[in-house]
């Protein structure tokens, strides 16, 4: 999460999950998104949307 803040992101909600990787929401300026997507430790970058479970 600190890396996201360092890249200009504004931290939103965080989600507790089992395992080593918590989930969190961060808002970025549009020009910073491609930088985060390419980071080797980032699994996914997704636009804000409604999440549904089955």
Secondary structure, 3 states (H helix, E strand, C coil): CHHHHHCCCEEEEEECCCCCCCEEEEECCHHHHHHHHCCCCCCCCCCCCCCCCC
